[in-house]
Amino acid sequence: MISTVSGPIVTSNDFALRPDGWFKSGKLQGPTGEQRAIIDHTGDTIRLLGPMPGLKSLDQCLAFWGCNHLTSDCGTAKFNVLVNYLGAPWIPTINPAVDGVNR
């Protein structure tokens, strides 16, 4: 349940039940089904990409967890889906085909 709304800043005691950053990069779905991206989460406060018109105190909303697209989130208790991770974090930053050539 939403406590306060001030433009893109939304507070709820429910957000404080998760560690800071838990909802960052997630989304908030309002009572009408409209959604906004969550760009920050600290304590009981989230900041949306933009205001959600009509959202007010006491509204029931759904807050979806955010993902930082790193293996650190995928392999933890938050998601535990590392086997499905499609990123490529182990690609070397030095290209041996180009950077390994003696110049």
Buried (B, 14 or more C-beta within 10 A) or exposed (E): EBBEBEEBEBBBEEBBEBEEEBBBBBBBBBBEEEBBBBBBBBEBBBBBBEBBEEBEEEBEBEBBBBBEEEEEBBBEEBEEEEEEBEEEEEEEEEEEEEEEEEE
